[in-house]
Amino acid sequence: MSKVRIYTLAKDLSVDNNKMLAMLDDLGVQYKSVSSTLEEDIVETIKGLVAAEQSESAPTTENASGEPASEKTASQAEAAAPTAAVAVAERPAESGSAAQTGLPTRAPVVTIMGHVDHGKTSLLDYIRKTKVAAKEAGGITQHVGAFEAQTSKGKIVFIDTPGHEAFTTIRARGANVADIAIIVVAADDSIMPQTREAVAHAQAAKIPLIVAINKMDLPQADVERVKTDLTQLNLVPEEYGGDTVVVPVSAKTGEGIEDLLEYISLTAELEDLRADPKGEFAGVIIESKVDKQAGVLATVMVQEGTLHVSDFLVVGENYGKIKAMTDTVGGRIKEAGPSTPVQVLGFSDNPSSGDKVQSAKNEHQAREIIAARVQKRRDEEEQGKRRKMTLEEMMGPLGEIRTVNLILRADTQGSLEALQGILARKESDDVKINVMLSGIGAPTEGDVLLASTAEATILCFSVVPSGSVKKVADQKSVDLKSFRIIYELIDEVDRLIKGNVEPVFEEKYLGRAEVRMVISHPRSGNIAGSYITDGSFKRNAKAKVTRGKQVVYEGTIVGLKRFKDDVREVQQGYECGINLDWNEVIIGDIIEASEMVEVEQ
């Protein structure tokens, strides 16, 4: 018997993929993903486990011998696969998200990204033609920036966006629309600059990623080359022992399209995407435009709840009442549930892509929401600056591994590889350096957009950003720095790492002094006239006063004087006046000075 993929076995046994993975976990079986393969003995064990489980849940009926039939079946299953039966008995009750929430599943929302001319549009067109049921719609069918595809596994929603920058623009406004990203790579071109950018944007969004190797119909197609090049982007295909799903397809012939849709459905099933159609409405604007005849048309992706005609929607500081609603093929509809893209008519102003949509019960409530938002914006403008972030917000919870996100730009490939090699050696157990994107040439506005959403720093070596890019970086508060000397760039990385590591301080002994007289000062109080017997004293150092064997004061040296002059430091063998901002010092006291210094890590 040959090896069997996990999802194929689950399908044959009519078992949910998540449940199948739970069984494998209980048996201690190692796997990368649901598309990993299983050995023959594991397959037989799983079959026995499922049979035993089904027999346990079967109704108990007595046979001719008086023995319950279900018990007889169970005993046969146990004989066939004792390990499986033990696993069933020991496995705790499942507590998946379905049991916890009870919410119905929703269709996955997929975005397709990649390099120009690698076939993104062709792939979308093929899926649209073969998987979207055509129907007659009155009037002119308006373009909707998304469409629904009906597959054997259910509905899949595709976002038809211009590219990864538009995808990140939506994220920059606080909305994560897509659940899964498809990275399209041409089999004859392999990895290109925009491919790297698309991967970086998808990884920054922290969503599952599937690679579709397109143009398999071309004679010069080289799948193995593409798979090898993917490893440079930390995308290791499953065939090479990684966990990245890679599907060869052809948007021209349709080869592999069904496999791609199957993998999307499997990924969605593992992500366990759920939404409450009866809950409070929430949605996101995908795109909008002004039609000369109809007016403002906005495409809304419903994420939670259900949208109805005549509902009042609030977007930013504007609102509108839905006059009409059309689906992705131009048909008029009256309501839309989660994961449904719809085009709505009713806004007076053009909303921006990525704006969050909120519903209101009536016009009065819509106006109240807008008034509150306007007041909040004015209050923030009056303050003139954002509130200061706490240390935990900037650096994350204590005890977690810190991550420094970087975008690198250099003049040559050699410089880029040298920089990446040096940075790799800078990583430690506490700090991880994540080079999200690296490329040759000056940084672009797309780099700034990615940096703003992923909180990354852009470092340039021997290339200078344009004025427009600098302006966008300033607007979005993105650190964009250029260097001509490689060591200066490395020093900057060290500073970034230092800012991401919790500093460790220790107390360093400085010196000891004996109080020989007490001088009364009208403004400074009592000053200890002292002789430095060991080491040195510094202004602002920590001080400890000992009287006999008892510590009578701990504080700070607020001032040092030599005769009438204020000094920063006094060395051993000299006399000085020590102001402790404490008036109880007496002759014979011993003062010890120390300072807190950061320990090199």
N, C-alpha and C positions, 0 to 999 in steps of 0.2 A: 504494500500500500504506500502511495506517495504522500508527501507532506501536504497538509491541508491548512489553508488560511483560517484564522480565528473567526472572521466574520462569515466565511462560507460555512463553517461548522455550526455557528450559531443559527444561521438561516436554515440549514438542513434539520436542526433539532427544534426549530421554532422557539428559540430562546433569545431574549433581549441581549444585545451586545454587552451592556454594562454588567448584566448578570453573569455572562460568560467570563468576563474579565475577573469578576469577584471569585468565581470558581477556580480560575487559574491561580489567583493570589492565595487562596486557601490551600491549594496543592503545592505552593512554592514554585510554580512554573515562571521562568523568566521570559519576558516578551517586551518588545519595543512599542507596539501599537496594535490596534485591532486587525491590521492587515499582516501581522507577523504569522509565520507558519508554525505548525505543531507536528511533533513526531507521532508515529503510529501508536505507540503505547499510551501517550498522553490522550490522543483522540479516543482510544478505547475506554480509558478511565473516565473521561468526560461523559461519554455515552452511557456508561454504567451509572455515573452519578446522576445524570438527568433521568434515567429510567427509574432509579431508586426514589428520586424525589417525586416523580409523577405517580409512582405506586403508593407513596405515603399519602398523597393528596387525593387518591382515588376513593370512591365510596366503598364501604365495607359490605360485601355480600357473601353469604356462606355458600360453599359448593356442596357437592354430593357427600363428601367425607366429613362435612361439618366444620371444616377449617375456613376461616375468612379468606376470600379470594385475594384481597389486596395484600394480606400478610404473606400469602403464598408467592405472589408476584415479587414482593419486596425481598423475600428470602432468596429467590432465584437471582435477583439483581445483585444481592450481596455476595452470592457465591461467584458471580461473574466478575464483580469488581469490588472486593472488600475495602480497598483503600478509599474508593469513592463514597461508600456507605459511611465510613468513619468520618470522612470530610463533611458529609451532610449533617451527621449527628453533632459534630463539634462546631459547625459554622453558626455564628450568632444570627439572629433575625436581621434581615436587611432593613436599613433605615435610609434609603435613598431620598433624593430631593422630591421625588414624586409623592412619597409617603409623608414627607414633612410639610410640603406645601399644598399638595392636592391640586395644583394648577395644571391646566392642559398645556400640551406642548405647542410650540409655534414654529413656523417655517424659518429656516436659516436665511440670513441676509448675506449675500456674497458680493464682494467687489473684485474686479479683475484689473490687475496692474502689470506693468512691464515696460520694456523698451519700445520706442517708436518703431513701427513696421514689423513687429514680431507677431502680429496677428490678433491683437486683443479685440478689435472691432469685428474682425471676421469670425472669431470664436463666439462672440455675443450674438452676431447675426445668425450663425448656424443654429445655436441653441434656441434663439427666438423663433426662427422659421419652423423648426421641427418640434418644439415643445410648447409653443404658445398656441392655444386654440383660436383660430381666426373667427371673428364674428362681425356681422354688419353693425356699424355704428352710424347714427344719424349725424349729418353735418361733417365738418372736417375733423379728422382724428388728430388730437393734439399730441405733441411729443411729451412723453413722461420719462423722467430720468431714471426709471427702473422698470422692470417687467417681471412677471411671474412665470415660471416654467413648471409644468406638470410632469412629474416623473413617476416611475413605478414605486418609488419610495415616498412620494408625496410632493408637496409644493416646495419649490426653491425660488427665492427672490434674488434677482441680480440687479445691482446698482450700475447704471450706465453713466459713470462719471468720466470727465476728461482725463483723469490720471491720478497719480499718487499725491500730487500737490493739492488737488481738490479734496481728496480723501483726508489729508492732514488738515486742510483749512477747516473742514467740518469738526475735526477733533479739537482744533485750537479753540473753538467756541464751546468746548466742554461736552460735545456730543459724540459718542461712539456708535455709529450707525451699523457698520458691518460686523458680522460675527465670524466670518471666514474670509481670508484673502487668497486669491488665485494669482500666482506669479507666472506670467506667460514668458517662455524663453524659446526663441527660434532654434530649431535643431541644426540649422546651417550656420548660425551666427554665434551661438552660445552666450555667455555672460557679457553684457554691455553696460556702459555707465548708468543708464537709466534703470537697468535691472538691479544694480546695486542700490540705487536710491529707493526703488520700490520695496526691496527687501527691508531696508532700514526703516522705512515708514511703517511697514506692516509689523515689524518686530517692536517698534516703539509703541504701537497700539496694543501690543500683547494679545494678539488674536491668532488662532490656528492658521497655518500657512500650508498651502498645497502648490506644488510646482507642476505646471502643464507644459511639456515640451512639444511645441507646435511645429507645423510644417514637416510632419513625418512622411508626407507624400513626395518630398523632394529627393532626388537621387543622392545629393550631397549631405543628407541628414546624418548626423553623428551623435547618437544618444549618449554613448559612453563618454565622449568628450564633455558634453554638457553636465553629466553627473559628476565627473571629476572636477570640473570648474566650480560646481555648486559647493563643493567642500571648502573652497576658499572663502565662502560667505558663511561658514559654519552651518551649512545646510547639508547634512550627510544623509544621502538616500538610504532607504531601508535595505536595499541590496548590498550596501557597503557597511551595514551594521549600525546605521543611524536610525533616526525616527522621522525623517522628512519623507512625506508621500510624494512620489514623482510619477506622473502619468503621461506617457507619450500619446499625443493626439494629432489630428489633422482637421483644421477648420474647413478644409476644402472637400475632403472625402467623408468626413464624419468619423474617421477611425479614432477609437478611444474616448469618444464623447460620453458614451454610456458609462464607461469605467470612471470617468471624471465625476459625473453626476452621482454615481454610486459612492465614491469616496467622500463627496460633499455631504451626502446624507448620513454616512457613517460617522463623520466628524461631528455633525450636528447632533447625532444621537448621543455621542460621548459627552458633548458639551452640555447636554440636557437643557436645551433652551425652552423656557416656559414664560408665559405671560397670562395675566388675568383679563379676559375680554369684558368682564363685568366690573373691573376696577376703575379707578380714576384715570382719565385719558392723559396720555403723554405721547408726544411725537417730536419729529425733527424735520426741518425744511431741508430737502435735498437740493432743489433748485427752484427758481422762479423767473418769470418773464412777463413782459407786458404785451398783450395781444391788442391790435388796433381795434378789433371789433368787440371782444369779450372784456378786455381790461386786464387786471393783474391775475395771472394764473400761477399758483404755487403747488409744487409737488411735495406732499407730506408723507413721511414714513410713519405709520402708526406703530408705536412700540408697546403701549399698554392701553387697556380699555377699548372702547368702540367709538368710532367717529360717525356722527349722523348728520344728514342734511338739516340745516337750520340751527346747528350748534354754533355757539359763539367761541371763537378762538383768539387767544392773546399771544402775540409774538413780539418780544421786546417791549417797546412802548407804544405799540399799535394793536388794534384788534379788528376783527371782521366777522361777519356772519356768513356761514356757508350757504350760498345760493344754489350751487350745483356741484356735483362730485362725479368724476369719471375714473374708470379703472385703467389699467395699463394698455388696453386695446381700444380705448375710446368709448366704451359702453357706459351709459349712465347708471349709477348705483346710488342707493339710499343710505348704506352704512358700510363701514370697513373695520375689521378687527385687527389684532396684532399681526405684525410682519406683513402689512398690506400697504403698498404704495398707491396713493391716490392723488389726482390733480383736483384742486379745489378752486372755486371761483367765489370771491367775496371779500378779499382784502383790498383796502384802498391804497396802501403803499406796498412797495416791492420788498418782501422779507429777504434776508441774506441766507445763503447756504450755511447750514449748521445751527441756525437759530432754533432754540427749543420752543415747542408749541405747547400751550396750556389751554384747557377748556374753561369756560365760565358758564354758570347757569343761565345768566341773562345779561343784557347790555349794562345794567347797573353794576353788577359784580365785575364785569370786564373793565369798566371805567375805574372801579376801586383798585383793582390789581395794578392797572397802569399808573394811577396816581401814587401808589406806594412805591413802585419802581422808580418813578421820576424823583420822588422825594429822597430815596436811597442814593440815587446817582448824584443829586445835588449835595447831599451830606458828604459823600466821598470827595466831591470836587472841592468843597469848602475845607476839608481836612488837608487837602493838598498833597497827601501822600498816603500810601497804603500802610496798614498797621504793620508793626515790626513782627517778623516771624520768630517763633520760638526756636530754640536750639533743636528740639525734637522734630519740628516741621522741616527745618533745613537739612538735618542730617539723618533723620529717621529714628525709630525707636532704638534705645540703647541695646547693645548686644547683637544687633543685626550686621551683616556684611555690608559695608558701604560700597556704592558704585559711582564711579566718575565717568559720566558720559562725554565722549569727545567726538568731534567731526574734524577730520584732518584733510588739509589741502596742501599740496606741494608742487614744485616745478617739474620734477621728473619722477618716474617710477622707482628709480634707485633710491632717491631721497625718501620716498614714501615707505619703501620696504625697510630702510634703515631706521626710520622713526618708529615703525610698528614693532621692530625687533627690540628696540630700547624700551619701549613702553611695556612690552610683554614681561620684561625683567623687573619692572617697577611694581607689579602686582604682589600682594601679600595675602595673608589669611584674613586680614581685616578689610582690605580695599581691593575692589575689582575694577579694572580699567576696561570700559566698554567702548571700543571704537565703532560707533554706529555707522559711520560712512567715511570712506577715504577716496580721494580722487586727485587727478592731476588738473591743475589750472586754478583760477581764482574761484572763491566761493560764490554761490548763486543765491538768489532770494529763496529758492526752495530749501537750501541748506539752513538758512535763517529760520524758515518756517518750521522745519524739523527740530532745530535746536530749541525753539521756543516751546514746542509742545512736549519735548522729551527732557527739558531742562539740561541741555548740553552746552558745552563750550566749543567754539570754533577756533581752531589753531591753524594758522597759515605759515608755511615755510617757503620763503623766496618767491611768494606770489602776493600781490596786493589787491584787496577787494575794491570794487568800483564804488563810487560815491553813493550810488543808489542803494547798493547792498548795505553799506555802512549806515545809511539813513534808516533803512528798514530794521537793521539790528538795534539801533538806538531806540526806535519806536517800540520794539518788542522786548527791550531790556535784555538782549542777548550779548554775552561776552564774545567779541570777535577780535582776535589779536594776531598780529603779523610779526614774524621774526626773520632775521637774516642770518643769525648765528644759531646753530642747532642746540648749543648748550643753553642758550637763553630760553628756548622753547622747553627744554627738559626741566629747567628751573621752574618754569611756570607750571608744568605738570606736577612737580614736587609740591608746589604751593597748593595746588588743587587737592592733591592727595592729603596733604597736611590738614587741610580744612575739612576733610572727610574722615579723619581719624580722631578718636577721642584722645586729647592730649593727656599725658601722664606726667605729673609733677612730683618732685621730691624736695625735701628741705635740705639746703646746703649750708653748712657752717661757714661763717665769715670771720668772726673774731671775738675777742673778749676784752673788756675794759673795766678798770677799777675806779669807783667814784671817790675823788679826793677832796672835793669841796662842792657846795651847793650855792648857785648864784641865783638870786631872785631878780626876775625881769618883769617890768610893769605890764608888758603885753603877752609875753610867752610863758609866764609863770616861772616855776623853778627849773633851772637848767643845771644838769649834772656836769660839773667840771671833772673830767675823767682823763685817765692815762691808758692808752691802748697797749695792753700787755701782750696781745697775740693777734695775728691776722690783720684785718682791716674792718672799718665801719663804713657803711654807705647810707646815704639819705634814702628814706622810704623802705629800708630793710626792716625785717621783723626783729623785735627786741624782747628779751626775757630778763627780768631783774630777779636776782637771787640774793636773799638776805640770810646768811648762815646756810642752812640746808633747805630753806623754804623758798619757793617761787612766790614772789609777792605781786608781780605784774607781768602781763604779756600784752604786747601791743606793737606799735610801729614807731620807728625813728622819724619824726616829722621835720627835724632840722639838725644840721651839724655846723659848728662854728670853729674857726681857727682865729683867735683873737677877736676882731670885730667882723671878720669876713665870713659869709656863708659859703660853705664848700660842699662838694658832692661826695668826697671820700677822704678818709684819714687813715694813714698806714700805721703799722706797729711802731712803737717808740715815740709817738707824738702825743701831745696833750690836746684836748679839744673840749668843746661844750656840746653836750648831747641833750637835745630837747625831745622828751618822750611824750609830751602832752599829758603829763602825770605829775602831780605836785608832791607826792609822798616819798620821793627819792631822798636818801640820807647818805652821809659819808660812810664808806665801807661796803656799800652795795656793789655787787658784781653784775655787769651788764653783758649779755651775750647777744651777738647779732647773727642773723641767718637770712637766707632768701630762698624763695621757691623757684626752682629751675626746671625746665621741661626736659624730660628724659628722652634721649634719642631712641626711636623705635626701629 
